[in-house]
Amino acid sequence: MDSRDLFEILVRDHIDSVRAFLLASLRDSVAAEDVLQETFLTAWRILDRYDRMLPFGPWVRGIAGKLVMNHRRRLGRSRVCYCDEDLLARIDEGFQRFARLAGDTFDEKLDALRGCLQQLSGPQREAIGLHYEHGLHCKEIGARLGIGFEAVKKHLQRGRAALQRCLDARLAEQEVA
């Protein structure tokens, strides 16, 4: 298999997870798409440095993380990017744990997350959806749901914690099986 064929397969297998990584890092869908394209262009240019014995996901997310930091430096502190290198490393650790979930594709792995979302209370699920799927901030979510800013923060905090526990439990079940 030549490098181009290999790269096309790797892009197809990892583009959704890198997009999710960038959205978690930037919270601006336009900037995330720009950095996504730049990530895979950079990966193509330096593909000869990729060690095929190592997983591609962490390598390409490492490229994306460096590009996020470059993006942040260009913009300075703004609403677009709240990240630093430590936060990017923690996000990547989450993606590495997520990659261990059952399923061959990113979408199949998302089924575990979708199942966990269904277990959340209604307000937690609504707040999580409005924040992560629609990109709304706490004040906007509060206005839409008719609740206060602090209540939205609590729904998000408790919802994220419940999702983490649920996904950790699913990983533990897999490891036992």
C-alpha positions as CSV (number, residue, x, y, z in Angstrom):
1,M,0.0,0.0,0.0
2,D,1.5,3.4,-1.0
3,S,1.5,6.4,1.3
4,R,-1.4,8.1,-0.4
5,D,-3.7,5.1,0.1
6,L,-2.6,4.7,3.7
7,F,-3.2,8.4,4.4
8,E,-6.7,8.3,2.8
9,I,-7.6,5.4,5.1
10,L,-6.2,7.1,8.2
11,V,-8.0,10.3,7.4
12,R,-11.3,8.5,7.0
13,D,-10.7,6.6,10.2
14,H,-9.7,9.7,12.3
15,I,-11.3,12.8,10.9
16,D,-14.3,12.7,13.1
17,S,-12.3,12.2,16.3
18,V,-9.9,15.0,15.4
19,R,-12.8,17.3,14.6
20,A,-14.3,16.5,18.0
21,F,-10.9,17.1,19.6
22,L,-10.7,20.5,17.9
23,L,-14.3,21.5,18.8
24,A,-13.5,20.6,22.4
25,S,-10.4,22.7,22.2
26,L,-11.6,25.7,20.3
27,R,-15.4,25.8,20.8
28,D,-15.7,27.7,17.5
29,S,-16.8,25.5,14.6
30,V,-15.4,27.7,11.8
31,A,-12.0,27.9,13.5
32,A,-12.1,24.1,14.2
33,E,-12.8,23.3,10.6
34,D,-10.0,25.6,9.5
35,V,-7.6,23.9,11.9
36,L,-8.9,20.5,10.9
37,Q,-7.9,21.1,7.3
38,E,-4.6,22.5,8.3
39,T,-4.0,19.5,10.6
40,F,-4.4,17.0,7.8
41,L,-2.4,19.1,5.3
42,T,0.4,19.2,7.8
43,A,0.1,15.5,8.5
44,W,0.3,14.8,4.8
45,R,3.4,17.0,4.5
46,I,5.2,15.2,7.4
47,L,3.8,11.7,6.9
48,D,7.3,10.3,6.4
49,R,7.9,11.2,10.2
50,Y,4.9,9.0,11.3
51,D,6.0,5.8,12.9
52,R,3.6,3.2,11.6
53,M,4.2,1.1,14.7
54,L,2.4,3.7,16.8
55,P,-1.3,4.6,16.7
56,F,-2.2,7.4,14.2
57,G,-4.8,9.1,16.4
58,P,-2.5,10.5,19.1
59,W,0.0,11.5,16.5
60,V,-2.5,13.5,14.4
61,R,-4.1,15.0,17.6
62,G,-0.6,16.1,18.6
63,I,-0.4,18.0,15.3
64,A,-3.8,19.4,15.9
65,G,-2.9,20.5,19.4
66,K,0.2,22.4,18.2
67,L,-1.9,24.1,15.6
68,V,-4.5,25.0,18.3
69,M,-1.8,26.6,20.3
70,N,-0.6,28.5,17.2
71,H,-4.2,29.7,16.6
72,R,-4.4,30.8,20.3
73,R,-1.2,32.8,20.0
74,R,-2.4,34.5,16.9
75,L,-5.7,35.5,18.5
76,G,-4.4,36.2,22.0
77,R,-6.9,35.6,24.9
78,S,-10.4,35.6,23.5
79,R,-13.7,33.7,23.7
80,V,-12.6,31.5,20.9
81,C,-10.0,29.5,22.7
82,Y,-9.7,28.8,26.4
83,C,-7.0,26.2,26.1
84,D,-3.4,25.7,27.1
85,E,-1.1,22.8,26.6
86,D,-2.1,21.1,29.8
87,L,-5.8,21.3,28.9
88,L,-5.0,19.9,25.4
89,A,-3.2,17.0,27.0
90,R,-6.2,16.3,29.3
91,I,-8.5,16.4,26.3
92,D,-6.2,14.0,24.4
93,E,-6.2,11.6,27.4
94,G,-9.9,11.6,27.2
95,F,-9.8,10.7,23.5
96,Q,-7.3,7.9,24.2
97,R,-9.7,6.5,26.8
98,F,-12.6,7.0,24.4
99,A,-10.7,5.1,21.7
100,R,-10.7,2.0,23.9
101,L,-14.5,1.8,23.8
102,A,-16.0,-1.0,21.7
103,G,-16.6,-0.3,18.0
104,D,-14.5,-0.1,14.9
105,T,-15.4,3.5,13.9
106,F,-15.6,6.8,15.8
107,D,-19.4,6.8,15.3
108,E,-19.7,3.3,16.7
109,K,-17.8,4.4,19.8
110,L,-20.1,7.4,20.1
111,D,-23.0,4.9,20.6
112,A,-21.6,4.4,24.1
113,L,-21.8,8.1,24.7
114,R,-25.3,8.3,23.3
115,G,-26.4,5.6,25.6
116,C,-24.8,7.4,28.6
117,L,-26.5,10.7,27.5
118,Q,-29.9,8.9,27.7
119,Q,-29.2,8.1,31.4
120,L,-28.9,11.8,32.3
121,S,-31.7,13.7,33.9
122,G,-33.7,15.8,31.4
123,P,-32.2,19.2,32.5
124,Q,-28.6,17.8,32.4
125,R,-29.2,16.3,28.9
126,E,-30.7,19.6,27.7
127,A,-27.9,21.7,29.1
128,I,-25.2,19.3,27.7
129,G,-26.9,19.3,24.3
130,L,-27.3,23.1,24.1
131,H,-23.8,23.6,25.2
132,Y,-21.9,21.0,23.2
133,E,-24.1,20.4,20.2
134,H,-25.3,24.0,19.6
135,G,-22.4,25.9,21.1
136,L,-24.5,28.0,23.5
137,H,-22.9,29.6,26.6
138,C,-24.4,29.3,30.1
139,K,-26.3,32.6,29.9
140,E,-27.9,31.6,26.6
141,I,-28.8,28.2,27.9
142,G,-30.3,29.7,31.1
143,A,-32.4,32.0,29.0
144,R,-33.6,29.2,26.8
145,L,-34.4,26.9,29.7
146,G,-35.7,29.6,32.0
147,I,-33.2,28.9,34.7
148,G,-30.3,30.8,36.3
149,F,-26.7,30.9,35.3
150,E,-25.5,28.9,38.3
151,A,-28.2,26.3,37.8
152,V,-26.9,25.8,34.2
153,K,-23.3,25.5,35.5
154,K,-24.5,22.8,38.0
155,H,-26.4,20.9,35.3
156,L,-23.3,20.9,33.0
157,Q,-20.9,20.0,35.9
158,R,-23.1,17.1,37.1
159,G,-23.9,15.9,33.6
160,R,-20.3,15.8,32.6
161,A,-19.4,13.9,35.8
162,A,-22.3,11.4,35.2
163,L,-21.1,10.9,31.6
164,Q,-17.6,10.2,32.8
165,R,-18.8,7.7,35.3
166,C,-21.0,6.0,32.7
167,L,-18.2,5.8,30.1
168,D,-15.7,4.5,32.7
169,A,-18.2,1.8,33.8
170,R,-18.6,0.7,30.1
171,L,-14.8,0.6,29.7
172,A,-14.5,-1.5,32.9
173,E,-17.2,-3.9,31.6
174,Q,-15.3,-4.3,28.3
175,E,-12.1,-5.1,30.1
176,V,-13.7,-7.8,32.2
177,A,-15.4,-9.4,29.2
